[in-house]
Amino acid sequence: MNFLAHLFLSGDTPELLVGNLMGDFVKGKLDGRFPPGIKQGILLHREIDSFAGQNLHFLRSKHRLDPSFGLYRGMLVDLFYDHFLAAHWEDYADVSLSLFISKAWRVLCDHKEFLPDRLQRIMPIMFKEWLPSYRNLRGIAAVLHRISCFRVKRANRLGEGAEALSRHYGGLYRDFRKFFPELLAFSEIRARLGVRPGD
């Protein structure tokens, strides 16, 4: 899943939110590197990504996209699902998207000493530009253009992703509507169980 979904799936627990957002920026064993709550968030992030990668609705969305997108189909679906979450935010959240983003920003700033350098560098643009823009296709197109040109070094078609979203919008949204309640239930159970012994 992409940034907005990981933040949302953290519930009201600050350290869980911090770790869940950090998940893409922290690799390998955790072994005492972070406080328990942040460690739990990182593990939750990994489990959410694993769940999504095996979910039938998510896989259906990947297969709606042209095979020439290759391994980037999963990345595209992650971002498309963040778009659907943002565009239909009121169906899932009790606070406005802008207020949610502001609160998440403050939580992350309060835990800045634990954030990887790369995450700290992109946080301003993530919170001021990317997340608020996810509601509309123009915002998704701008994010994909930036990823295509500046974050992925090899030749790629990510810049065409917004066109693919437009072409398959109805089917992708139907997949999301089936997928997201399953992901919510899974993440709530995993968050309640906490960090497993040996993790």
Secondary structure, DSSP 8 states (H G I E B T S, - for coil): --HHHHHHTTTT-HHHHHHHHHGGG--S--TTSS-HHHHHHHHHHHHHHHHHHH-HHHHHHHHHS-GGGTTHHHHHHHHHHHHHHHHTGGGT-SS-HHHHHHHHHHHHHHTGGGS-HHHHHHHHHIIIIIHHHTTSHHHHHHHHHHIIIII--S---GGGHHHHHHHTHHHHHHHHHHHHHHHHHHHHHHHHH-S-TT-
